[in-house]
Amino acid sequence: MREVLYKPLLTEKMNNLNEGLNKYGFVVDIHANKISIAKAIEEKFNVKVEDVNTIRYEGKMKTQFRKSGRFSGKTSRFKKAIVTLKEGQKIDLFEQVQ
């Protein structure tokens, strides 16, 4: 079975959503749906999920010019999920950091 959650999004914008609206962001598997994301969050953090919004990002073509020539490549595609928790629920993302 494929792992659904890859990593939490720790940005300034997500911190503002955490404090004000009780929303948390995660980078998830590109093939995961909203139901599987909600189940994975509930199992891992022991919280109740109210809503899940997903955003898919396609990879972009990038070109670099160097002394040795031109390099072309593509950034990886990914999927982002913004999870809203029920009132009174909280995820502490830094409790496992030592």
C-alpha positions in Angstrom: 0.0 0.0 0.0 1.2 3.5 -0.8 1.8 6.0 1.9 -0.7 8.9 1.6 1.0 11.7 3.7 4.5 12.8 2.7 5.2 15.8 4.8 3.5 18.8 6.5 3.6 22.2 4.9 5.4 24.6 7.2 5.0 28.0 5.7 4.0 31.4 7.0 0.7 31.3 5.2 -0.1 27.9 6.7 0.8 29.1 10.2 -1.7 31.9 9.8 -4.4 29.3 8.7 -3.4 27.1 11.7 -4.0 29.9 14.2 -7.1 31.5 12.8 -9.1 28.8 11.0 -7.7 25.5 12.4 -6.4 24.4 9.0 -3.3 22.3 8.3 -1.5 21.7 5.1 0.2 18.5 3.9 2.0 17.3 0.8 0.2 14.1 -0.2 0.4 11.3 -2.7 -0.6 12.5 -6.2 -3.2 9.6 -6.5 -4.8 10.1 -3.0 -8.4 11.2 -2.8 -10.0 13.3 -0.1 -11.4 10.3 1.8 -8.1 8.5 2.0 -6.4 11.7 3.1 -9.0 12.3 5.9 -8.6 8.7 7.1 -4.8 9.0 7.1 -4.9 12.2 9.2 -7.4 10.8 11.6 -5.3 7.6 12.2 -1.9 9.3 12.5 -2.8 12.3 14.7 -6.0 11.0 16.5 -8.2 14.0 15.5 -11.5 14.4 13.7 -11.4 15.9 10.2 -14.2 18.2 9.1 -13.1 19.1 5.5 -10.4 18.4 3.0 -9.4 20.6 0.1 -6.9 19.4 -2.5 -4.7 21.2 -5.0 -2.7 19.5 -7.8 0.4 21.2 -9.1 1.8 20.0 -12.4 5.6 20.1 -13.1 7.1 23.1 -14.9 9.8 23.2 -17.5 12.9 24.9 -16.2 16.0 26.0 -18.2 19.4 27.0 -16.8 22.2 28.7 -18.7 25.7 27.9 -17.5 29.2 28.3 -18.9 29.2 24.8 -20.1 25.9 25.1 -21.9 22.1 25.0 -21.5 20.3 22.5 -19.2 16.6 21.7 -19.4 14.6 19.9 -16.9 11.2 19.6 -15.2 10.2 20.1 -11.6 8.2 17.3 -10.0 4.4 17.4 -9.8 2.8 17.2 -6.4 -0.5 17.4 -4.6 -1.3 19.6 -1.6 -4.1 19.0 0.9 -5.5 21.6 3.3 -7.3 19.8 6.1 -9.8 21.5 8.4 -10.2 20.0 11.8 -13.3 19.9 14.0 -13.7 22.6 16.7 -11.4 22.0 19.6 -9.0 19.6 17.7 -5.3 20.4 17.3 -2.3 18.8 15.6 1.1 19.5 17.3 3.6 19.0 14.4 6.7 19.6 16.5 6.0 17.2 19.4 8.1 14.4 17.9 11.1 16.6 17.2 14.0 16.0 19.7 
